[in-house]
């Protein structure tokens, strides 16, 4: 699944695709480009998946300069609020369902997106950066103790 989250409004643009290759990613970028008013720049936070960096994607981005990609560091998907949305859709809809086919699963995902977007709420960090870094330091210290 591809998803783009408007952090200000909380609305989500999402699409299920059978594969996660450059051509599917380009299709999704075109979908975002059409959905977002042209007067706005678009900043996408992505993981470091190679699909996001192919020559075809780079060429498309050169022609669409308002769309800017920002990559999270390896093992830092928690920085990406879309990952938080994926966790929410998994816990609130997917994990509770029973699906006899991929089409049924995709229908459930699209249904969740539609209901979510009827009354979207912005995702907000509930911890300060210092709180997060303190917990990370504590975890790394514990890891070092076990070595």
CNS distance restraints for C-alpha pairs under 8 A (distance, minus, plus):
assign (resid   1 and name CA) (resid  14 and name CA) 7.05 0.50 0.50
assign (resid   1 and name CA) (resid  15 and name CA) 5.76 0.50 0.50
assign (resid   1 and name CA) (resid  16 and name CA) 4.43 0.50 0.50
assign (resid   1 and name CA) (resid  17 and name CA) 6.05 0.50 0.50
assign (resid   2 and name CA) (resid  14 and name CA) 5.55 0.50 0.50
assign (resid   2 and name CA) (resid  15 and name CA) 5.32 0.50 0.50
assign (resid   2 and name CA) (resid  16 and name CA) 6.35 0.50 0.50
assign (resid   2 and name CA) (resid  17 and name CA) 7.59 0.50 0.50
assign (resid   2 and name CA) (resid  25 and name CA) 7.85 0.50 0.50
assign (resid   2 and name CA) (resid  28 and name CA) 7.13 0.50 0.50
assign (resid   3 and name CA) (resid  12 and name CA) 6.55 0.50 0.50
assign (resid   3 and name CA) (resid  13 and name CA) 5.53 0.50 0.50
assign (resid   3 and name CA) (resid  14 and name CA) 4.20 0.50 0.50
assign (resid   3 and name CA) (resid  15 and name CA) 6.51 0.50 0.50
assign (resid   3 and name CA) (resid  82 and name CA) 6.72 0.50 0.50
assign (resid   4 and name CA) (resid  12 and name CA) 5.58 0.50 0.50
assign (resid   4 and name CA) (resid  13 and name CA) 5.09 0.50 0.50
assign (resid   4 and name CA) (resid  14 and name CA) 6.38 0.50 0.50
assign (resid   4 and name CA) (resid  32 and name CA) 7.68 0.50 0.50
assign (resid   4 and name CA) (resid  44 and name CA) 7.47 0.50 0.50
assign (resid   4 and name CA) (resid  82 and name CA) 6.77 0.50 0.50
assign (resid   5 and name CA) (resid  10 and name CA) 6.31 0.50 0.50
assign (resid   5 and name CA) (resid  11 and name CA) 5.98 0.50 0.50
assign (resid   5 and name CA) (resid  12 and name CA) 4.56 0.50 0.50
assign (resid   5 and name CA) (resid  13 and name CA) 6.52 0.50 0.50
assign (resid   5 and name CA) (resid  81 and name CA) 7.56 0.50 0.50
assign (resid   5 and name CA) (resid  82 and name CA) 6.17 0.50 0.50
assign (resid   6 and name CA) (resid  10 and name CA) 5.22 0.50 0.50
assign (resid   6 and name CA) (resid  11 and name CA) 5.42 0.50 0.50
assign (resid   6 and name CA) (resid  12 and name CA) 6.28 0.50 0.50
assign (resid   6 and name CA) (resid 122 and name CA) 7.72 0.50 0.50
assign (resid   7 and name CA) (resid  11 and name CA) 7.68 0.50 0.50
assign (resid   7 and name CA) (resid 122 and name CA) 5.58 0.50 0.50
assign (resid   7 and name CA) (resid 123 and name CA) 6.26 0.50 0.50
assign (resid   8 and name CA) (resid 122 and name CA) 5.67 0.50 0.50
assign (resid   9 and name CA) (resid 120 and name CA) 6.43 0.50 0.50
assign (resid   9 and name CA) (resid 121 and name CA) 6.12 0.50 0.50
assign (resid   9 and name CA) (resid 122 and name CA) 5.12 0.50 0.50
assign (resid  10 and name CA) (resid 117 and name CA) 7.68 0.50 0.50
assign (resid  10 and name CA) (resid 120 and name CA) 4.91 0.50 0.50
assign (resid  10 and name CA) (resid 121 and name CA) 4.64 0.50 0.50
assign (resid  10 and name CA) (resid 122 and name CA) 3.89 0.50 0.50
assign (resid  10 and name CA) (resid 123 and name CA) 6.19 0.50 0.50
assign (resid  11 and name CA) (resid 116 and name CA) 7.36 0.50 0.50
assign (resid  11 and name CA) (resid 117 and name CA) 5.20 0.50 0.50
assign (resid  11 and name CA) (resid 120 and name CA) 5.31 0.50 0.50
assign (resid  11 and name CA) (resid 121 and name CA) 7.34 0.50 0.50
assign (resid  11 and name CA) (resid 122 and name CA) 7.68 0.50 0.50
assign (resid  12 and name CA) (resid 113 and name CA) 6.94 0.50 0.50
assign (resid  12 and name CA) (resid 116 and name CA) 7.91 0.50 0.50
assign (resid  12 and name CA) (resid 117 and name CA) 6.62 0.50 0.50
assign (resid  13 and name CA) (resid  32 and name CA) 7.30 0.50 0.50
assign (resid  13 and name CA) (resid 113 and name CA) 7.93 0.50 0.50
assign (resid  14 and name CA) (resid 110 and name CA) 7.78 0.50 0.50
assign (resid  14 and name CA) (resid 113 and name CA) 7.20 0.50 0.50
assign (resid  15 and name CA) (resid  28 and name CA) 7.37 0.50 0.50
assign (resid  15 and name CA) (resid 110 and name CA) 7.86 0.50 0.50
assign (resid  16 and name CA) (resid 106 and name CA) 6.59 0.50 0.50
assign (resid  17 and name CA) (resid  24 and name CA) 6.93 0.50 0.50
assign (resid  19 and name CA) (resid  24 and name CA) 6.98 0.50 0.50
assign (resid  20 and name CA) (resid  24 and name CA) 5.97 0.50 0.50
assign (resid  20 and name CA) (resid  25 and name CA) 6.72 0.50 0.50
assign (resid  20 and name CA) (resid  51 and name CA) 7.24 0.50 0.50
assign (resid  21 and name CA) (resid  25 and name CA) 6.24 0.50 0.50
assign (resid  21 and name CA) (resid  51 and name CA) 5.57 0.50 0.50
assign (resid  22 and name CA) (resid  26 and name CA) 6.01 0.50 0.50
assign (resid  22 and name CA) (resid  51 and name CA) 5.01 0.50 0.50
assign (resid  22 and name CA) (resid  52 and name CA) 6.77 0.50 0.50
assign (resid  22 and name CA) (resid  54 and name CA) 6.71 0.50 0.50
assign (resid  22 and name CA) (resid  56 and name CA) 7.19 0.50 0.50
assign (resid  22 and name CA) (resid  57 and name CA) 6.70 0.50 0.50
assign (resid  23 and name CA) (resid  27 and name CA) 6.18 0.50 0.50
assign (resid  24 and name CA) (resid  28 and name CA) 6.28 0.50 0.50
assign (resid  25 and name CA) (resid  29 and name CA) 6.18 0.50 0.50
assign (resid  25 and name CA) (resid  51 and name CA) 7.30 0.50 0.50
assign (resid  25 and name CA) (resid  52 and name CA) 7.13 0.50 0.50
assign (resid  25 and name CA) (resid  57 and name CA) 7.98 0.50 0.50
assign (resid  26 and name CA) (resid  30 and name CA) 6.19 0.50 0.50
assign (resid  26 and name CA) (resid  57 and name CA) 6.47 0.50 0.50
assign (resid  26 and name CA) (resid  60 and name CA) 7.81 0.50 0.50
assign (resid  27 and name CA) (resid  31 and name CA) 6.31 0.50 0.50
assign (resid  28 and name CA) (resid  32 and name CA) 6.29 0.50 0.50
assign (resid  29 and name CA) (resid  33 and name CA) 6.07 0.50 0.50
assign (resid  30 and name CA) (resid  34 and name CA) 6.22 0.50 0.50
assign (resid  31 and name CA) (resid  35 and name CA) 6.22 0.50 0.50
assign (resid  32 and name CA) (resid  36 and name CA) 6.06 0.50 0.50
assign (resid  33 and name CA) (resid  37 and name CA) 7.90 0.50 0.50
assign (resid  33 and name CA) (resid  38 and name CA) 7.66 0.50 0.50
assign (resid  33 and name CA) (resid  67 and name CA) 7.93 0.50 0.50
assign (resid  36 and name CA) (resid  40 and name CA) 7.03 0.50 0.50
assign (resid  36 and name CA) (resid  42 and name CA) 7.80 0.50 0.50
assign (resid  40 and name CA) (resid  66 and name CA) 7.36 0.50 0.50
assign (resid  41 and name CA) (resid  66 and name CA) 4.65 0.50 0.50
assign (resid  41 and name CA) (resid  67 and name CA) 6.03 0.50 0.50
assign (resid  41 and name CA) (resid  68 and name CA) 7.72 0.50 0.50
assign (resid  42 and name CA) (resid  66 and name CA) 5.96 0.50 0.50
assign (resid  42 and name CA) (resid  67 and name CA) 4.65 0.50 0.50
assign (resid  42 and name CA) (resid  68 and name CA) 6.11 0.50 0.50
assign (resid  43 and name CA) (resid  67 and name CA) 5.98 0.50 0.50
assign (resid  43 and name CA) (resid  68 and name CA) 4.89 0.50 0.50
assign (resid  43 and name CA) (resid  69 and name CA) 5.95 0.50 0.50
assign (resid  43 and name CA) (resid  70 and name CA) 7.10 0.50 0.50
assign (resid  44 and name CA) (resid  67 and name CA) 7.43 0.50 0.50
assign (resid  44 and name CA) (resid  68 and name CA) 6.18 0.50 0.50
assign (resid  44 and name CA) (resid  69 and name CA) 4.93 0.50 0.50
assign (resid  44 and name CA) (resid  70 and name CA) 5.96 0.50 0.50
assign (resid  45 and name CA) (resid  69 and name CA) 6.11 0.50 0.50
assign (resid  45 and name CA) (resid  70 and name CA) 4.75 0.50 0.50
assign (resid  45 and name CA) (resid  71 and name CA) 5.66 0.50 0.50
assign (resid  45 and name CA) (resid  72 and name CA) 6.78 0.50 0.50
assign (resid  45 and name CA) (resid  80 and name CA) 6.35 0.50 0.50
assign (resid  46 and name CA) (resid  52 and name CA) 7.92 0.50 0.50
assign (resid  46 and name CA) (resid  69 and name CA) 6.98 0.50 0.50
assign (resid  46 and name CA) (resid  70 and name CA) 6.09 0.50 0.50
assign (resid  46 and name CA) (resid  71 and name CA) 4.85 0.50 0.50
assign (resid  46 and name CA) (resid  72 and name CA) 6.09 0.50 0.50
assign (resid  46 and name CA) (resid  80 and name CA) 7.23 0.50 0.50
assign (resid  47 and name CA) (resid  71 and name CA) 5.43 0.50 0.50
assign (resid  47 and name CA) (resid  72 and name CA) 5.33 0.50 0.50
assign (resid  47 and name CA) (resid  73 and name CA) 7.40 0.50 0.50
assign (resid  47 and name CA) (resid  74 and name CA) 7.45 0.50 0.50
assign (resid  47 and name CA) (resid  77 and name CA) 6.84 0.50 0.50
assign (resid  48 and name CA) (resid  52 and name CA) 7.24 0.50 0.50
assign (resid  48 and name CA) (resid  71 and name CA) 5.87 0.50 0.50
assign (resid  48 and name CA) (resid  72 and name CA) 6.72 0.50 0.50
assign (resid  48 and name CA) (resid  73 and name CA) 7.33 0.50 0.50
assign (resid  48 and name CA) (resid  74 and name CA) 6.91 0.50 0.50
assign (resid  49 and name CA) (resid  53 and name CA) 7.56 0.50 0.50
assign (resid  50 and name CA) (resid  54 and name CA) 6.67 0.50 0.50
assign (resid  52 and name CA) (resid  57 and name CA) 6.59 0.50 0.50
assign (resid  53 and name CA) (resid  57 and name CA) 6.14 0.50 0.50
assign (resid  53 and name CA) (resid  58 and name CA) 6.38 0.50 0.50
assign (resid  54 and name CA) (resid  58 and name CA) 6.20 0.50 0.50
assign (resid  55 and name CA) (resid  59 and name CA) 6.03 0.50 0.50
assign (resid  56 and name CA) (resid  60 and name CA) 6.25 0.50 0.50
assign (resid  57 and name CA) (resid  61 and name CA) 6.14 0.50 0.50
assign (resid  58 and name CA) (resid  62 and name CA) 6.24 0.50 0.50
assign (resid  59 and name CA) (resid  63 and name CA) 6.75 0.50 0.50
assign (resid  60 and name CA) (resid  64 and name CA) 6.38 0.50 0.50
assign (resid  61 and name CA) (resid  65 and name CA) 5.95 0.50 0.50
assign (resid  61 and name CA) (resid  67 and name CA) 6.71 0.50 0.50
assign (resid  61 and name CA) (resid  68 and name CA) 7.70 0.50 0.50
assign (resid  72 and name CA) (resid  76 and name CA) 6.12 0.50 0.50
assign (resid  72 and name CA) (resid  77 and name CA) 6.60 0.50 0.50
assign (resid  72 and name CA) (resid  79 and name CA) 6.93 0.50 0.50
assign (resid  72 and name CA) (resid  80 and name CA) 7.25 0.50 0.50
assign (resid  73 and name CA) (resid  77 and name CA) 7.71 0.50 0.50
assign (resid  76 and name CA) (resid  80 and name CA) 7.85 0.50 0.50
assign (resid  77 and name CA) (resid  83 and name CA) 6.54 0.50 0.50
assign (resid  78 and name CA) (resid  83 and name CA) 6.64 0.50 0.50
assign (resid  78 and name CA) (resid  84 and name CA) 7.17 0.50 0.50
assign (resid  80 and name CA) (resid  84 and name CA) 7.03 0.50 0.50
assign (resid  81 and name CA) (resid  85 and name CA) 6.37 0.50 0.50
assign (resid  81 and name CA) (resid 123 and name CA) 7.23 0.50 0.50
assign (resid  82 and name CA) (resid  86 and name CA) 6.20 0.50 0.50
assign (resid  83 and name CA) (resid  87 and name CA) 6.30 0.50 0.50
assign (resid  84 and name CA) (resid  88 and name CA) 6.31 0.50 0.50
assign (resid  85 and name CA) (resid  89 and name CA) 6.17 0.50 0.50
assign (resid  86 and name CA) (resid  90 and name CA) 6.03 0.50 0.50
assign (resid  87 and name CA) (resid  91 and name CA) 6.16 0.50 0.50
assign (resid  88 and name CA) (resid  92 and name CA) 5.85 0.50 0.50
assign (resid  89 and name CA) (resid  93 and name CA) 5.43 0.50 0.50
assign (resid  89 and name CA) (resid  94 and name CA) 6.41 0.50 0.50
assign (resid  89 and name CA) (resid 109 and name CA) 7.68 0.50 0.50
assign (resid  89 and name CA) (resid 112 and name CA) 7.32 0.50 0.50
assign (resid  90 and name CA) (resid  94 and name CA) 4.71 0.50 0.50
assign (resid  90 and name CA) (resid  95 and name CA) 5.57 0.50 0.50
assign (resid  91 and name CA) (resid  95 and name CA) 5.58 0.50 0.50
assign (resid  91 and name CA) (resid  96 and name CA) 7.27 0.50 0.50
assign (resid  92 and name CA) (resid  96 and name CA) 6.86 0.50 0.50
assign (resid  93 and name CA) (resid  97 and name CA) 6.41 0.50 0.50
assign (resid  93 and name CA) (resid 108 and name CA) 7.38 0.50 0.50
assign (resid  93 and name CA) (resid 109 and name CA) 7.63 0.50 0.50
assign (resid  93 and name CA) (resid 112 and name CA) 7.05 0.50 0.50
assign (resid  94 and name CA) (resid 105 and name CA) 7.53 0.50 0.50
assign (resid  94 and name CA) (resid 108 and name CA) 7.35 0.50 0.50
assign (resid  94 and name CA) (resid 109 and name CA) 7.42 0.50 0.50
assign (resid  99 and name CA) (resid 104 and name CA) 5.54 0.50 0.50
assign (resid  99 and name CA) (resid 105 and name CA) 5.68 0.50 0.50
assign (resid 100 and name CA) (resid 104 and name CA) 6.45 0.50 0.50
assign (resid 100 and name CA) (resid 105 and name CA) 7.99 0.50 0.50
assign (resid 101 and name CA) (resid 105 and name CA) 6.53 0.50 0.50
assign (resid 102 and name CA) (resid 106 and name CA) 6.12 0.50 0.50
assign (resid 103 and name CA) (resid 107 and name CA) 6.06 0.50 0.50
assign (resid 104 and name CA) (resid 108 and name CA) 6.30 0.50 0.50
assign (resid 105 and name CA) (resid 109 and name CA) 6.34 0.50 0.50
assign (resid 106 and name CA) (resid 110 and name CA) 6.16 0.50 0.50
assign (resid 107 and name CA) (resid 111 and name CA) 5.99 0.50 0.50
assign (resid 108 and name CA) (resid 112 and name CA) 6.15 0.50 0.50
assign (resid 109 and name CA) (resid 113 and name CA) 6.24 0.50 0.50
assign (resid 110 and name CA) (resid 114 and name CA) 6.16 0.50 0.50
assign (resid 111 and name CA) (resid 115 and name CA) 6.26 0.50 0.50
assign (resid 112 and name CA) (resid 116 and name CA) 5.94 0.50 0.50
assign (resid 113 and name CA) (resid 117 and name CA) 6.03 0.50 0.50
assign (resid 114 and name CA) (resid 118 and name CA) 6.37 0.50 0.50
assign (resid 115 and name CA) (resid 119 and name CA) 7.28 0.50 0.50
assign (resid 116 and name CA) (resid 120 and name CA) 5.59 0.50 0.50
assign (resid 127 and name CA) (resid 131 and name CA) 5.90 0.50 0.50
assign (resid 127 and name CA) (resid 132 and name CA) 6.53 0.50 0.50
assign (resid 128 and name CA) (resid 132 and name CA) 6.42 0.50 0.50
assign (resid 129 and name CA) (resid 133 and name CA) 6.13 0.50 0.50
assign (resid 130 and name CA) (resid 134 and name CA) 5.97 0.50 0.50
assign (resid 131 and name CA) (resid 135 and name CA) 6.31 0.50 0.50
assign (resid 132 and name CA) (resid 136 and name CA) 6.21 0.50 0.50
assign (resid 133 and name CA) (resid 137 and name CA) 6.06 0.50 0.50
assign (resid 134 and name CA) (resid 138 and name CA) 6.17 0.50 0.50
assign (resid 135 and name CA) (resid 139 and name CA) 6.15 0.50 0.50
assign (resid 136 and name CA) (resid 140 and name CA) 6.15 0.50 0.50
assign (resid 137 and name CA) (resid 141 and name CA) 6.07 0.50 0.50
assign (resid 138 and name CA) (resid 142 and name CA) 6.28 0.50 0.50
assign (resid 139 and name CA) (resid 143 and name CA) 6.17 0.50 0.50
assign (resid 140 and name CA) (resid 144 and name CA) 6.14 0.50 0.50
assign (resid 141 and name CA) (resid 145 and name CA) 6.27 0.50 0.50
assign (resid 142 and name CA) (resid 146 and name CA) 6.45 0.50 0.50
assign (resid 143 and name CA) (resid 147 and name CA) 6.62 0.50 0.50
